[in-house]
Amino acid sequence: MNQAISDLYKGWIISITAEDNQCSAFSFDITSPSKQTQHVRMGGITRQRTLERAREMIDMEISLIDED
């Protein structure tokens, strides 16, 4: 069950991995178009919620970049 799931969102790569960690069942990595990666150990209880959380984080990162 440790198979990674990948998705592309607004040019960013999302990689989700099944990984039990406290109250979370999945972790994720987001990689920007410039290849900077961030890892979140407690991504969510379900794959769908983890994907939603990763997309929310990407939206936040993009808005912070736009502020600069």
Helices and strands as residue ranges (DSSP letters): E 5-9, E 12-21, E 24-31, E 37-44, H 47-67
